[in-house]
Amino acid sequence: ISPFQVYVIQVSVGNHQWTVKHRYSDFHDLHEKLVSEKKIDKNLLPPKKIIGKNSKSLVEKRQKELEVYLQTLLLKFPVTAPKVLSHFLHFHLYVS
């Protein structure tokens, strides 16, 4: 068993589709920057879990929560995503 969980994210923009992979700590870092720079609600990110963090049910639940988190962020910035979010989702590699 891996000491940490990697979450796989499918990103779709128009006809472009790609996959990015991030650990929870990456989401946390992204969130801290968005809270600081864009005044995002600090409670928007699902909380960090310590006990049973790699259990299958928790991983599946957190995957869904992180998906909702990202969708919520994209709804908050419908025209142009903040640079830190665009970089997190690798927009710079796939969308011109």
C-alpha angles and dihedrals in degrees: 000000000000117000089231138032123239117206118213115215125196110210122195126186116169107307093342120097129174143154129242127186126210139167120230088255088061090055089048092052091048091049094050090053093047092048089051099040104029103024094240114176105272090217093058095090115079109251123260114258123210106180116065091357093154097045111126094238093051092047091051092046093048091046089058092045092050090049090054089046092055093044090051091051092050090050090053090055104037097160106036126005116221113265093249091054093045090052092047090055092042093239088151090064098048112023124061 
